[in-house]
Every structure is written in structure tokens, then in C-alpha cells.
Amino acid sequence: MGVACALTASLAVFALPRTAGGAAPSPGPGVGEGVRVRAESADSCRDPEASLTPSTADGPAVTRIKKRGKLIVGVDQNSYKWGFRTPPTVTRQPDGSVKETPGELEGFDIDLAKAIAKSILGDENAVIFRAVPTNQRIAALEGDKVDLVVRTMTINCKRVQQVAFSTAYFQAGQQVLAPKSSPITGYDGSLSGKRVCTAEGSTAFEALQEKSFGAVYKDVGDGTKDDPDLLTVPNQLDCLARLQLGEVDAVVTDNALAAGQAAQDPAVELKGRPFTTEYYGVAAKLHNDDLVRRVNQVLVEYRQGPWQRAYEKWLKADLPGISGPPAPKYR
């Protein structure tokens, strides 16, 4: 298989130039569902998608962003249709020299991040994008390297103890990606003995920890200086490169991401059906409640039209049949 995308396994969080079988159908926009939730441990958590009620009031977190004049958002730059960089443009100057202009960041998550920047700062371009590997998303928030993470981040009970999530803005599910010629049929016994790649810190890795069907999914030396980053990798796209190089037999990841990868490489396909139901949320640092409420207010408006336009632009061709965003739940 030809390598459609280069490996991007850098663990650093760095600033980027400012720019810009399918998923199960999501519920329509609907009306927010009021639910009672308590601060519970991950073990007793029942409704992690419930978030704070929307508000436009400025609190400490929003005030800091306004004073800075920029919103700093952690994103992906390697997930096709979600957060990816377009190819650079090369132009020849009158003096004969060549000028290369970096590509721009585009995708579904990038559009949402810009909408948040516009709401807070009045300008969708008042945003600094920072590329954050999958396994560094929470650390980037805890270390104040970013204000928000908008990066296909699944809301779950473990993570709500570590970061504060907005209401859900997309529904996805874990699924298997493998070569079309592979005997693998999905998340089942056909994975026995197969080398399966996942991103470190991902819900896909947690799913395999719970039930692997005999798959080989852990590197010897995981998390140490001797970690080869072969089966568990910093960035999910690294798994596609491993698959294309024949170093692994399959990938387990969100079907929303896998569909984009299948669109990039016609030699691979989604196998079986999604085996989880997961929801993406915008993540903020714990206790930055005013920022979470502001994002939720943005999402109220985003669900009324911009979400559908972004879906049709970026995702509908590869993830058809989704009627709208998940209905929000509030505490």
C-alpha cells in the first residue's frame, strides 16, 4: 500500500501558524435534556455527557483570554476532515526565487474552534492552534499550554475527573480498520494473534485492555525510554502509517477518524460495525467553569445551522446518514 500520510510522532506541543460501515446516526439537535448529576468518582459515574448550563458571562478564564487577545486551542493537524494541514503552495517570485507558503489548518474541529474564538473575541482568526498528540491532550490543559482542546476527544467517566467537558458535539464509535484483503472481520475473534495499533491514552486502547480477543496490542517497554511506539503510538495517524507499511495488521480507532483514513487510502476499509457509542466534547481545564459555559453557549447556536454546514462540507461524503448533532444534556 502506498503511504498516504507521513508519520507525525512528535510528543511536543508546538504552536502552529494561524489559519484555518459509517457512524451510527446521531440524534437531531433537539432540546437540552435536564439531568441531575453529582461530582462522582469514575467508578460511580453515570452520565459523563452532562455539562454546565450555557452562559455568556465573563469569568476568570474568559477574562484572561480576552486580555491576551487570542484563544489558544489544542488540535490535531493529521486527521483528515477533522483537523489537517493542506499542502504548502510554492510560487516563483519575480526575481526567480521560490517562496513556499505553509498550508492551512482545516476540518470539522477547526471550524468549531474558530466559532468559539469569534464568540469570545469577535474574530474567528483570533486563535492560536497548537498541535497536541493524542496522549498529551489532558497534560496540555493541566499545564496551561492551551485554553481548550478541540480534537475528537471522547467524553467518558475517567476523563471527567481530569478535565471539564462541554456538551457533546458529535457521536462516534470504536471500529476496526484493516486492509480490504485482510481476513479480519471486525472487533471479534478474527483479531486473535493479530498486531493491532492504537493511540496512547485513547479509548480504543482502553477497549482492548478490557477485551482484546487475543490481539497483540501492547509494546514491550510501553511508557519507558525503550518504548518502540509500534503498537501504541502518540498520534492516531501513526497507526495508519504502520498499517500501510505492514508493521501492524489492524487499527482500532473512532470510526469518524477511520472513515477519513479510508478515504485517503483506498486499500483499507472499516471492518464490522462500531462496538461502542462515544461522544466528542470540547475540553477545558478543570474548574474553568465560565469557559465551559461559554463554549456550551456557542454550541447552542452552532447546532442551529453551522454544525450541519460543517458536517456537509467535511464529513457527509465519508460518514453519511447523520441527521444532526447530539442533543445537549445539562446538570
Salt bridges, closest charged atoms under 4 A:
GLU40 OE2 - ARG38 NH2 3.11
ASP47 OD1 - LYS329 NZ 3.55
ASP58 OD2 - LYS66 NZ 2.74
ASP58 OD1 - ARG294 NH1 3.37
ASP76 OD2 - ARG151 NH2 3.30
ASP144 OD1 - LYS285 NZ 3.12
ASP147 OD2 - ARG68 NH1 2.63
GLU206 OE2 - LYS158 NZ 3.69
ASP226 OD1 - LYS225 NZ 3.46
GLU247 OE1 - ARG242 NE 3.75
ASP249 OD1 - ARG195 NH2 3.04
GLU269 OE2 - LYS271 NZ 2.96
ASP318 OD2 - LYS81 NZ 2.98
